[in-house]
Amino acid sequence: MNIRILKEIIVQQKTELDRKERGLERDSLKDIEKYLKLPHAVVIIGVRRSGKSTLLTQIITKHFKEDYYYLNFEDERLIQFSARDDFDTLYQAYLELYGRHETFFFDEIQNIDGWERFVRRMSDIGFKFFITGSNARLLSRELATHLTGRHLTSEIYPFSFMEFLEFNKTKLENNFEYMAEERAKIKKFLFDYIEDGGFPEYLKYKEKDVLHRLYSDILFRDIVVRYGIREVKAFQEIAGFLMSNISNTISYSRVKNVFDLGSINTAKNFMEYMETSFLMFFVNQFSYSKGIQSASPKKVYCIDTGLRNTVSFRFSQDTGRLAENIVFLELKRRGKEIYYWKGKGEVDFLIREGLHIRELIQVCWDIEDEDKKNVEVKALVEAMSEFKLKNGFVITEDFEGEEVIEKKIIRYIPLWKWLLRMEKDFS
């Protein structure tokens, strides 16, 4: 690329970055600040529009002032940028514009094939990198090849419930859970969170077109174009089908048969593309056998309930399935190793740490439905016996309490309280 054009892009992007709103300080910022003095490249991954660029601006503002280089590779003027030919030219442009700095901030780096070689070479001579990307597979492959042991990864998601409250300028009073008005306010915000999700741009403008455009960009720019998908209509229909079936189990063979695909591998590839772009997640059934895990149906979750509510057809008020999706996202956000469990009954979430099963969680939104409650609790007790756990959790809309069944303690906790407790424990 011509160095003059690179300079124009650099200067324009830096001007725009300086004007950019710093936004709500993200939970992830505290994690990343631990890495500031380490020589490792810091890689921030997550779905597009989840706040990665804003997070970079927060890091810059707090810790680097003017002592940095920045480039966003989403810029269409960089479409011809070549890792082999242009990174050295880019560095030369930075030196001529700003002199020598030792920290690079690169946004959406997965758009440049071979970027990791430049990062490795410059890291080896003392430069620091902060990198964002929206494709887990591409980044993990490249990092594993050239930056093994030289990078640290942080995942960012749309707002957590606590961040949602902060965005809405809601501060929790001391002992708020014992105040009827405060509890009612928090519960009202929980239902807003279930409906609207946590994408910052949508919450700022409350314009559904923001989510429609985001969904289209993920499907087409991040998946169809990148992976050269030819069966575009079938792919779109499968994405819509999965969005409509969050919190349900889906098998590759079912997707193949419903959409008359040529092979199970096509269904598997399509679902993997959605997961690597952070649109959908697929949770394995727990088994000590990898073969059973691989062959069993997957539970389906999406990156954001607001996005799902906007782009998928809703047959009914499916708050219970949306609540389960939010529980999954909170566990995922906290880095938990998540499975579902199936015996005679089924448990929504099994949390594993190393060789140990640490926690079993059931989501039962309508606890007043005795038949449904009994089914959920019976499955939980069965799993607790299987893994010799004394405590199990049932997340509800608003019911709280305990009961002992077969010498096992079942703890019922409202979703809003569980989310805030997770935030507190994580902090």
C-alpha positions as CSV (number, residue, x, y, z in Angstrom):
1,M,0.0,0.0,0.0
2,N,1.0,3.6,-0.6
3,I,2.5,5.1,2.6
4,R,0.6,8.4,2.0
5,I,-2.7,6.5,2.0
6,L,-1.7,4.7,5.1
7,K,-0.9,8.0,6.8
8,E,-4.3,9.4,5.9
9,I,-6.1,6.4,7.3
10,I,-3.9,6.5,10.5
11,V,-4.5,10.2,11.1
12,Q,-8.3,10.0,10.4
13,Q,-8.8,6.9,12.6
14,K,-6.8,8.5,15.5
15,T,-8.9,11.7,15.3
16,E,-12.1,9.6,15.4
17,L,-10.7,7.6,18.3
18,D,-9.9,10.7,20.3
19,R,-13.6,11.8,19.8
20,K,-15.0,8.4,20.7
21,E,-17.1,8.2,23.8
22,R,-15.3,6.2,26.5
23,G,-18.6,4.6,27.6
24,L,-19.3,2.5,30.6
25,E,-16.1,1.0,32.1
26,R,-16.3,-2.7,31.4
27,D,-15.7,-5.5,33.9
28,S,-13.0,-6.8,31.4
29,L,-10.9,-3.7,32.0
30,K,-9.9,-4.9,35.4
31,D,-8.7,-8.2,34.0
32,I,-6.7,-6.6,31.2
33,E,-5.0,-4.1,33.6
34,K,-3.3,-7.1,35.2
35,Y,-1.5,-7.7,31.9
36,L,-0.3,-4.2,31.3
37,K,3.3,-4.7,32.5
38,L,3.7,-8.2,31.0
39,P,5.4,-8.6,27.7
40,H,2.7,-10.8,26.3
41,A,0.3,-9.7,23.5
42,V,-3.2,-9.1,24.9
43,V,-5.9,-10.5,22.6
44,I,-9.5,-9.4,23.2
45,I,-12.1,-11.5,21.5
46,G,-15.8,-11.4,21.2
47,V,-18.8,-10.8,19.0
48,R,-18.8,-7.6,16.9
49,R,-20.3,-4.6,18.5
50,S,-19.9,-6.0,22.0
51,G,-17.6,-3.1,23.0
52,K,-14.1,-4.3,22.0
53,S,-13.1,-1.0,20.4
54,T,-14.6,1.0,23.3
55,L,-12.5,-1.2,25.7
56,L,-9.4,-0.3,23.7
57,T,-10.2,3.4,24.1
58,Q,-10.6,2.9,27.8
59,I,-7.2,1.2,28.1
60,I,-5.6,4.0,26.0
61,T,-7.2,6.8,28.0
62,K,-6.3,5.3,31.4
63,H,-2.8,4.1,30.7
64,F,-1.2,5.4,27.4
65,K,-2.4,8.9,26.6
66,E,-0.5,9.6,23.4
67,D,2.1,6.9,23.7
68,Y,0.6,4.4,21.2
69,Y,-0.1,3.4,17.6
70,Y,-3.7,2.5,16.6
71,L,-5.3,0.9,13.5
72,N,-8.8,-0.6,12.9
73,F,-8.6,-3.1,10.1
74,E,-12.3,-3.0,9.4
75,D,-11.6,0.1,7.3
76,E,-12.5,-0.8,3.7
77,R,-9.5,1.2,2.5
78,L,-7.3,-1.5,4.0
79,I,-8.9,-4.3,2.0
80,Q,-5.7,-4.7,-0.1
81,F,-3.4,-4.6,3.0
82,S,-0.9,-7.4,2.9
83,A,0.8,-8.8,6.0
84,R,3.9,-9.7,3.9
85,D,4.2,-6.3,2.2
86,D,2.6,-3.6,4.3
87,F,3.2,-4.0,8.0
88,D,6.7,-2.6,7.7
89,T,5.3,0.3,5.6
90,L,2.7,0.8,8.3
91,Y,5.4,1.0,11.0
92,Q,7.4,3.5,8.8
93,A,4.2,5.6,8.5
94,Y,3.8,5.6,12.3
95,L,7.4,6.7,12.8
96,E,7.1,9.5,10.4
97,L,3.9,10.8,11.9
98,Y,4.4,10.3,15.6
99,G,8.0,9.1,16.3
100,R,8.8,6.0,18.2
101,H,6.2,4.4,20.6
102,E,6.2,0.9,21.9
103,T,2.6,-0.1,22.0
104,F,0.3,-1.1,19.2
105,F,-3.5,-1.3,19.3
106,F,-4.9,-3.3,16.4
107,D,-8.7,-3.6,16.0
108,E,-10.3,-6.6,14.2
109,I,-7.0,-8.1,13.2
110,Q,-8.5,-11.3,11.8
111,N,-9.1,-9.5,8.6
112,I,-5.4,-9.6,7.7
113,D,-4.0,-13.1,6.9
114,G,-0.5,-13.6,8.5
115,W,-0.8,-10.7,11.0
116,E,0.7,-12.9,13.8
117,R,4.2,-13.0,12.2
118,F,4.5,-9.2,12.5
119,V,3.3,-9.3,16.1
120,R,5.7,-12.1,16.9
121,R,8.7,-10.3,15.3
122,M,8.0,-7.0,17.0
123,S,7.1,-8.6,20.4
124,D,10.5,-10.3,20.4
125,I,12.2,-6.9,20.3
126,G,10.1,-5.3,23.0
127,F,6.9,-4.0,21.6
128,K,3.5,-4.4,23.3
129,F,0.3,-5.4,21.4
130,F,-3.4,-5.1,22.3
131,I,-5.4,-6.9,19.6
132,T,-9.1,-7.4,19.1
133,G,-10.9,-10.0,16.9
134,S,-14.3,-11.4,16.2
135,N,-13.4,-14.9,15.0
136,A,-12.3,-17.3,17.7
137,R,-11.2,-20.0,15.2
138,L,-8.9,-17.8,13.1
139,L,-7.4,-16.2,16.1
140,S,-6.8,-19.4,18.0
141,R,-5.2,-21.0,15.0
142,E,-2.8,-18.1,14.3
143,L,-2.0,-17.6,18.0
144,A,-1.3,-21.3,18.4
145,T,1.0,-21.3,15.4
146,H,3.2,-18.3,16.0
147,L,2.4,-16.8,19.5
148,T,2.2,-19.9,21.7
149,G,3.1,-18.7,25.3
150,R,3.4,-15.1,24.1
151,H,-0.2,-14.0,24.4
152,L,-3.0,-13.7,26.9
153,T,-6.6,-13.8,25.9
154,S,-9.6,-12.0,27.4
155,E,-13.2,-12.5,26.1
156,I,-15.7,-9.7,26.1
157,Y,-19.5,-10.1,25.9
158,P,-22.5,-7.7,25.7
159,F,-23.3,-6.1,29.0
160,S,-23.8,-8.3,32.1
161,F,-26.8,-7.6,34.3
162,M,-24.7,-5.4,36.6
163,E,-23.3,-3.5,33.7
164,F,-26.9,-3.1,32.4
165,L,-27.9,-1.6,35.7
166,E,-24.9,0.8,35.6
167,F,-25.7,1.8,32.1
168,N,-29.2,2.7,33.3
169,K,-27.6,4.7,36.1
170,T,-29.0,2.4,38.8
171,K,-27.0,2.1,41.9
172,L,-27.7,-0.7,44.4
173,E,-28.5,0.6,47.9
174,N,-27.1,-1.1,50.9
175,N,-29.3,-4.0,51.9
176,F,-31.5,-3.3,48.8
177,E,-32.8,-6.8,48.7
178,Y,-34.7,-6.2,51.9
179,M,-36.4,-3.0,50.5
180,A,-39.6,-3.7,48.6
181,E,-39.3,-0.7,46.3
182,E,-35.6,-1.5,45.5
183,R,-36.4,-5.1,44.8
184,A,-39.3,-4.2,42.5
185,K,-37.0,-1.8,40.6
186,I,-34.3,-4.4,40.1
187,K,-36.9,-7.0,39.0
188,K,-38.3,-4.5,36.5
189,F,-34.8,-4.0,35.1
190,L,-34.3,-7.7,34.9
191,F,-37.3,-8.1,32.6
192,D,-35.9,-5.2,30.5
193,Y,-32.6,-7.0,30.3
194,I,-34.3,-10.3,29.3
195,E,-36.1,-8.5,26.5
196,D,-33.4,-6.0,25.3
197,G,-30.2,-7.9,26.0
198,G,-26.9,-6.1,26.5
199,F,-25.5,-4.7,23.2
200,P,-24.4,-1.2,24.1
201,E,-25.3,0.5,20.8
202,Y,-28.8,-0.9,20.8
203,L,-29.4,0.1,24.5
204,K,-28.2,3.6,23.7
205,Y,-30.5,4.2,20.7
206,K,-33.3,1.5,21.2
207,E,-33.5,1.2,17.5
208,K,-34.2,-2.4,16.3
209,D,-32.4,-1.7,13.0
210,V,-29.2,-1.7,15.0
211,L,-29.7,-5.3,15.9
212,H,-31.0,-6.3,12.4
213,R,-27.8,-4.8,10.9
214,L,-25.6,-6.5,13.5
215,Y,-27.2,-9.9,12.8
216,S,-26.8,-9.4,9.0
217,D,-23.1,-8.4,9.4
218,I,-22.3,-11.4,11.5
219,L,-24.0,-13.8,9.1
220,F,-22.7,-12.3,5.9
221,R,-19.4,-10.5,6.6
222,D,-18.1,-12.8,9.4
223,I,-19.4,-16.1,8.1
224,V,-20.8,-16.3,4.5
225,V,-18.0,-14.2,2.9
226,R,-15.2,-15.5,5.1
227,Y,-15.9,-19.2,4.7
228,G,-17.2,-19.0,1.1
229,I,-20.6,-20.4,1.9
230,R,-22.6,-21.1,-1.3
231,E,-25.8,-22.4,0.2
232,V,-26.6,-18.9,1.6
233,K,-30.4,-19.4,1.8
234,A,-30.1,-22.7,3.7
235,F,-27.5,-21.1,6.0
236,Q,-29.8,-18.2,6.8
237,E,-32.7,-20.5,7.5
238,I,-30.5,-22.7,9.9
239,A,-29.4,-19.6,11.8
240,G,-33.0,-18.5,12.2
241,F,-34.0,-22.0,13.3
242,L,-31.3,-22.1,15.9
243,M,-32.2,-18.7,17.2
244,S,-35.8,-19.9,17.6
245,N,-34.6,-22.9,19.6
246,I,-32.4,-21.5,22.3
247,S,-32.2,-23.6,25.4
248,N,-33.3,-26.7,23.5
249,T,-31.2,-29.6,22.3
250,I,-30.3,-29.9,18.6
251,S,-28.3,-32.6,16.8
252,Y,-26.4,-32.3,13.6
253,S,-28.5,-35.0,12.0
254,R,-31.7,-33.1,12.8
255,V,-30.4,-29.9,11.2
256,K,-29.3,-32.0,8.2
257,N,-32.7,-33.6,7.8
258,V,-34.8,-30.5,8.5
259,F,-33.0,-28.5,5.8
260,D,-32.2,-31.3,3.4
261,L,-28.5,-30.7,3.5
262,G,-26.1,-32.9,1.6
263,S,-24.2,-34.2,4.7
264,I,-24.0,-34.0,8.4
265,N,-20.6,-32.3,8.0
266,T,-22.3,-29.3,6.3
267,A,-24.6,-28.9,9.3
268,K,-21.6,-29.3,11.7
269,N,-19.5,-26.8,9.7
270,F,-22.4,-24.2,9.6
271,M,-22.9,-24.5,13.4
272,E,-19.1,-24.2,14.1
273,Y,-18.9,-21.1,12.0
274,M,-21.7,-19.5,14.1
275,E,-19.9,-20.4,17.3
276,T,-16.5,-19.1,16.2
277,S,-18.1,-15.8,15.3
278,F,-19.7,-15.8,18.8
279,L,-23.3,-15.7,17.4
280,M,-24.3,-19.1,18.9
281,F,-23.0,-21.5,21.5
282,F,-23.4,-25.3,21.6
283,V,-23.1,-27.1,24.9
284,N,-22.1,-30.7,25.1
285,Q,-23.9,-33.3,27.2
286,F,-21.6,-34.3,30.1
287,S,-19.9,-37.7,29.8
288,Y,-16.5,-39.0,30.8
289,S,-16.5,-40.4,27.2
290,K,-15.4,-37.9,24.5
291,G,-17.2,-40.1,21.9
292,I,-20.5,-39.8,23.7
293,Q,-20.0,-36.1,24.2
294,S,-19.4,-35.6,20.5
295,A,-22.3,-37.8,19.3
296,S,-24.9,-36.4,21.7
297,P,-27.2,-33.5,20.9
298,K,-26.0,-30.0,21.8
299,K,-27.9,-27.4,23.8
300,V,-28.2,-24.2,21.9
301,Y,-27.7,-20.7,23.3
302,C,-27.2,-17.3,21.6
303,I,-24.9,-14.4,22.3
304,D,-27.7,-12.0,23.4
305,T,-31.4,-12.3,24.2
306,G,-32.2,-8.9,22.7
307,L,-30.7,-10.0,19.4
308,R,-32.6,-13.2,19.5
309,N,-35.9,-11.5,20.3
310,T,-35.4,-9.1,17.4
311,V,-34.5,-11.5,14.6
312,S,-36.3,-14.8,15.4
313,F,-39.9,-15.7,15.3
314,R,-41.4,-16.1,18.8
315,F,-44.2,-18.6,19.2
316,S,-45.0,-17.6,22.7
317,Q,-43.8,-15.6,25.7
318,D,-40.8,-17.9,26.3
319,T,-39.3,-16.1,29.3
320,G,-38.1,-19.3,30.9
321,R,-35.9,-20.2,27.9
322,L,-34.6,-16.7,27.7
323,A,-33.8,-16.8,31.4
324,E,-31.8,-20.0,30.9
325,N,-29.9,-18.4,28.0
326,I,-29.0,-15.5,30.4
327,V,-27.7,-18.0,33.0
328,F,-25.6,-19.7,30.4
329,L,-24.1,-16.3,29.3
330,E,-23.2,-15.4,32.9
331,L,-21.5,-18.8,33.4
332,K,-19.7,-18.4,30.1
333,R,-18.7,-14.8,30.9
334,R,-17.1,-16.1,34.2
335,G,-15.0,-18.7,32.3
336,K,-16.9,-21.8,33.6
337,E,-16.6,-25.2,31.9
338,I,-20.2,-25.8,31.1
339,Y,-22.2,-29.0,30.2
340,Y,-25.7,-30.2,30.5
341,W,-26.5,-33.6,32.1
342,K,-28.9,-36.2,31.1
343,G,-29.9,-39.3,33.1
344,K,-33.6,-40.3,33.5
345,G,-34.1,-36.5,33.8
346,E,-32.1,-33.6,32.5
347,V,-30.2,-30.8,34.4
348,D,-29.6,-27.6,32.6
349,F,-26.0,-26.8,33.7
350,L,-23.2,-29.0,35.1
351,I,-20.1,-27.0,36.0
352,R,-16.8,-28.9,35.9
353,E,-13.5,-27.7,37.4
354,G,-10.6,-30.0,36.3
355,L,-11.5,-33.5,37.3
356,H,-14.3,-32.4,39.7
357,I,-18.0,-31.7,39.2
358,R,-18.5,-28.5,41.3
359,E,-22.1,-27.4,40.7
360,L,-25.4,-28.4,39.3
361,I,-27.9,-25.7,38.3
362,Q,-31.5,-26.0,37.1
363,V,-33.6,-23.1,35.7
364,C,-37.2,-23.4,36.6
365,W,-38.9,-20.0,35.9
366,D,-42.5,-20.9,36.9
367,I,-41.9,-22.6,40.2
368,E,-45.6,-22.5,41.0
369,D,-46.3,-25.1,38.3
370,E,-46.0,-28.1,40.7
371,D,-45.7,-30.7,37.9
372,K,-42.9,-28.8,36.2
373,K,-41.1,-28.1,39.5
374,N,-41.2,-31.8,40.5
375,V,-39.7,-32.9,37.1
376,E,-36.9,-30.3,37.5
377,V,-36.1,-31.1,41.1
378,K,-36.3,-34.9,40.6
379,A,-33.7,-34.6,37.8
380,L,-31.5,-32.4,40.0
381,V,-31.6,-34.8,42.9
382,E,-30.8,-37.7,40.5
383,A,-27.7,-35.8,39.3
384,M,-26.6,-34.8,42.8
385,S,-26.7,-38.5,43.7
386,E,-24.7,-39.4,40.6
387,F,-21.9,-36.9,41.5
388,K,-22.2,-37.1,45.3
389,L,-23.0,-33.4,45.7
390,K,-24.9,-32.2,48.8
391,N,-26.2,-28.9,47.3
392,G,-28.0,-28.1,44.1
393,F,-29.4,-24.8,42.8
394,V,-32.7,-24.0,41.2
395,I,-32.9,-20.5,39.6
396,T,-36.4,-19.1,39.6
397,E,-38.3,-15.9,38.7
398,D,-38.8,-14.8,42.3
399,F,-39.0,-17.7,44.7
400,E,-36.3,-18.1,47.3
401,G,-35.9,-20.8,49.9
402,E,-34.5,-24.3,50.7
403,E,-35.8,-27.8,51.0
404,V,-34.1,-31.1,51.9
405,I,-34.9,-34.1,49.6
406,E,-33.2,-37.4,50.2
407,K,-30.7,-35.6,52.5
408,K,-29.7,-33.2,49.8
409,I,-30.2,-29.5,50.0
410,I,-32.1,-27.8,47.1
411,R,-31.5,-24.0,47.2
412,Y,-34.0,-21.8,45.3
413,I,-32.7,-18.4,44.2
414,P,-34.3,-15.7,42.0
415,L,-32.4,-15.0,38.8
416,W,-31.8,-11.3,39.7
417,K,-30.1,-12.3,43.0
418,W,-28.1,-15.1,41.4
419,L,-26.8,-12.7,38.7
420,L,-25.8,-10.0,41.2
421,R,-24.2,-12.7,43.5
422,M,-22.2,-14.0,40.6
423,E,-20.9,-10.5,39.9
424,K,-20.0,-10.0,43.5
425,D,-18.2,-13.4,43.8
426,F,-16.3,-12.7,40.5
427,S,-15.2,-9.2,41.6
